[in-house]
């Protein structure tokens, strides 16, 4: 996989201490990692802030595929993270199966 498979969308900055910064990244999913014919998936990263107003490791939510309306499985998400498409300090899914 090459870096051109990733499409980075605009970053929304939110300076509120409670919410922190939010990034949206849309990843084009390679054939071997597709689930239910998904071609793209949007991943939302929320960088919360601690009591010292420092940004902490992001939490993620995997949205639905932009073209087919389907989501990635947890295994596909972790595979994309392992390959360097998603930051390694991102929190892992709390449940198995499809994330939406």
C-alpha positions in Angstrom: 0.0 0.0 0.0 1.2 3.5 -0.7 0.6 6.8 0.9 -1.6 7.9 -2.0 -4.3 5.5 -0.6 -5.0 8.0 2.2 -7.0 11.1 1.7 -6.6 13.7 4.4 -9.5 16.0 4.9 -9.6 19.3 6.7 -8.7 19.3 10.4 -11.3 20.9 12.6 -9.6 22.6 15.6 -11.6 23.0 18.8 -9.8 24.8 21.6 -12.4 23.9 24.3 -10.5 22.1 27.1 -13.2 19.4 27.4 -13.4 18.4 23.8 -9.9 19.0 22.5 -9.0 18.6 18.9 -10.9 16.5 16.4 -9.4 15.1 13.2 -11.2 13.4 10.4 -9.2 11.1 8.1 -10.7 9.2 5.2 -8.9 6.0 4.2 -9.3 4.2 0.9 -9.5 0.6 1.9 -7.3 -1.9 0.0 -8.9 -5.1 -1.4 -7.7 -7.4 1.2 -9.1 -5.4 4.1 -12.5 -4.5 2.7 -15.5 -5.6 4.6 -18.9 -5.7 2.9 -17.5 -4.0 -0.2 -16.4 -0.9 1.6 -14.2 1.3 -0.5 -13.5 4.1 1.9 -14.0 4.6 5.7 -13.9 7.8 7.7 -12.0 7.7 11.0 -12.7 10.4 13.6 -9.9 11.0 16.2 -10.7 13.0 19.3 -7.7 14.3 21.2 -9.0 15.0 24.7 -7.1 17.3 27.1 -6.1 16.4 30.6 -6.2 18.6 33.7 -3.0 20.3 32.7 -4.6 21.2 29.3 -2.2 18.8 27.5 -3.3 16.8 24.5 -3.5 13.1 25.3 -3.6 10.0 23.1 -6.6 10.0 20.7 -9.7 8.0 20.9 -11.1 6.9 17.6 -14.5 6.2 16.1 -14.7 4.5 12.8 -17.5 5.9 10.7 -19.3 4.4 7.8 -17.8 4.0 4.3 -18.4 7.1 2.2 -19.3 5.2 -1.0 -20.9 2.0 0.2 -22.3 2.9 3.6 -20.4 0.1 5.4 -17.9 0.0 8.2 -14.5 -1.7 8.8 -14.1 -4.6 11.1 -11.9 -4.1 14.2 -9.4 -6.4 12.6 -9.2 -4.3 9.5 -8.8 -1.1 11.6 -5.9 -2.7 13.5 -4.3 -3.9 10.3 -4.4 -0.3 8.9 -2.9 0.9 12.2 -0.1 -1.7 12.1 0.8 -0.6 8.5 1.2 3.0 9.7 -2.0 4.5 8.4 -3.4 5.2 11.8 -1.3 6.5 14.8 0.0 3.7 17.0 -1.1 5.5 20.3 -4.7 5.4 19.2 -6.9 3.5 21.6 -8.0 0.1 20.6 -11.6 -1.0 20.1 -13.3 -2.1 23.3 -15.5 -4.8 21.6 -14.9 -7.3 18.8 -16.6 -7.3 15.5 -17.8 -4.4 13.3 -17.1 -0.9 14.5 -19.5 1.8 13.5 
